[in-house]
Amino acid sequence: MTYAGLGAILFRLVGLLLIGSVLIVLLPALTSGSSIQGQVALVGGITLLPAVVLIVASKPLGRALAAGLE
């Protein structure tokens, strides 16, 4: 396996961990009541943006990481 492939897998894993942690943290707020659900959706959406960027851009980021290691 190349460094680029390993970097891509690493960035995807970190993105998935971020998504999982946000969902675990915000799940109690979603079940608490309807008055806070709009705020939870906004905060969750903003918090999930870096995770989605990491997953979508994992190949170029993996190549950049590999170029830095070689």
C-alpha positions as CSV (number, residue, x, y, z in Angstrom):
1,M,0.0,0.0,0.0
2,T,1.3,3.4,-0.9
3,Y,1.4,6.4,1.4
4,A,-1.2,8.1,-0.7
5,G,-3.7,5.2,-0.2
6,L,-2.9,5.0,3.5
7,G,-3.4,8.8,3.8
8,A,-6.8,8.6,2.0
9,I,-7.9,5.8,4.3
10,L,-6.8,7.8,7.4
11,F,-8.7,10.9,6.3
12,R,-11.8,8.9,5.6
13,L,-11.5,7.2,9.0
14,V,-11.2,10.5,10.8
15,G,-14.2,11.9,8.9
16,L,-16.3,8.9,9.9
17,L,-15.2,9.3,13.5
18,L,-16.1,12.9,13.5
19,I,-19.6,12.1,12.1
20,G,-20.1,9.4,14.7
21,S,-19.0,11.6,17.6
22,V,-21.3,14.5,16.5
23,L,-24.3,12.2,16.2
24,I,-23.6,10.6,19.6
25,V,-23.2,14.0,21.2
26,L,-26.3,15.6,19.6
27,L,-28.7,12.6,19.9
28,P,-29.9,13.4,23.5
29,A,-30.7,17.0,22.4
30,L,-32.7,15.7,19.5
31,T,-34.8,13.5,21.7
32,S,-35.3,16.2,24.4
33,G,-37.9,18.4,22.8
34,S,-39.1,20.1,19.7
35,S,-38.0,23.6,20.8
36,I,-34.3,22.9,20.5
37,Q,-34.4,20.7,17.4
38,G,-33.8,23.6,15.0
39,Q,-30.8,24.7,16.9
40,V,-29.5,21.1,17.0
41,A,-29.9,20.8,13.2
42,L,-28.0,24.0,12.6
43,V,-25.2,23.2,15.0
44,G,-25.0,19.6,13.7
45,G,-24.9,20.8,10.1
46,I,-22.1,23.2,10.8
47,T,-20.2,20.7,12.8
48,L,-20.5,18.0,10.1
49,L,-19.0,20.2,7.4
50,P,-15.3,19.4,8.3
51,A,-16.1,15.7,8.4
52,V,-17.7,15.8,5.0
53,V,-14.8,17.7,3.5
54,L,-12.3,15.2,4.9
55,I,-14.2,12.3,3.4
56,V,-14.8,14.0,0.0
57,A,-11.3,15.3,-0.3
58,S,-9.5,12.3,1.1
59,K,-7.7,11.3,-2.1
60,P,-6.0,14.7,-2.7
61,L,-5.3,15.1,1.0
62,G,-3.7,11.6,1.0
63,R,-1.5,12.5,-2.0
64,A,-0.5,15.7,-0.2
65,L,0.4,13.8,2.9
66,A,2.4,11.2,0.8
67,A,4.3,14.0,-0.9
68,G,5.2,15.4,2.5
69,L,6.4,12.1,3.8
70,E,8.6,11.2,0.8
